[in-house]
Amino acid sequence: FLRSLVFDSNAATDPRSSTISLGKVEAATLAGDLTSSVLASAVLLSVTMAHRPRGRRTARTWIRLNAAPLGSDEVSAVGGEKALEDAIAGFAANRDPSLVFAALERMPRASCQAALALTGNWEVKWSSLGTKSPPKDSTPPTKPPAVNLKFMSFGVLPGVEVNLTGSFNRVFGEGPKADGLARPGGIYELLQVFSVPGEADGPSAAMVLSGPWSGPEEDDPSTDGPARCEVRFQTVRLEPSTKDAVSSLEMLRKVGLGEYLKPTELKAKSTYIDLEYMSPSLRVHRGESGAVYVLSRLGGVGFESDAIPFGPASS
C-alpha cells in the first residue's frame, strides 16, 4: 500500500541530538488507508537518529530500505510486535520460551541498514540467556539470579555477589565524517542493574561496560543479511540510581564498590550483535554467543540523557 514518503527539501540534521529535523511529511497510498500508527512507524523508522547530512536524498534511501516492508508486511510488523510482547508477558508467568521464539520467527527481518537507527536509550525486555525447553517446574523465580561482578567486568571489579534486576543500553552516535557522510558508529554502553543479596527491595546501582561500536558501511554492496555491529568494551564503571542516589552510593560503599565510580580500563575481545528487527520502538538482536535480546526504546526517537534511571555520581 505504501507508495512513497516525501520529505520537504528543507529537512536538516542536528548532530548534537542525532535526530533529523523534518519539515513537511507527505504520504501517498495506492489503495486503502494506512492506520495512523503504521504511518507514524514508517515515518519514525525512516528518520530515527540517522545523521543524514544530505537530508533529501539519503532520507529517501532510508525510507526505501526500511519502509518497503510496510507495503506487504505492515500488519505482520505491527501485529508481530504485539504478539511478541504478549509472548514475553506469558514467559514471565510460565517460563516457557517456545511462544517467544515462535513470535520472533514471525517478525519481519531488519534491513542491512538498521544500524543507522541504533542510537538511543534501550531497555532489555527479554533475553534467551538461560532459557531452555519448558521446565518441569514452571513456577516463576522468586528472586533475581545471583552473579559475580568480577566475572561480569572481565576481572576488573571485586568478586562481589549481586542480584541482576535489569539491563539497559546507551548507544551514542558519531557526527558526519570528513567527507560529510554519516556512518553508523560511536560509543556503546551496556548497563547491568543489580542489588545486594538480601535487599531485593533495597537500593540498586548499575555496572556500565563502555566502548566503541561500528556498523556496516551504508553503501557497501557486499553487505547482506542483518546489520552486524562490532562492539569492543574498553572501560567499566559503576553508576548509582538517579532515583535514590544517596542510598545507592551507600550500598556500593558498604560492599566495597565505592571506588569504582570512574571508568577503569579493561581488556576484552571485540564482540558483535546482529540486528534482526528494528522499529521506532522495538529492537531484536542476536549476540555472538547466539543469545537473543528484545529491547524497547526509551524516551522517544531522540536521545535523552535522563531516560535511563542511572548516571554518574555527583561530585
Disulfide bonds with the S-S distance in Angstrom:
none
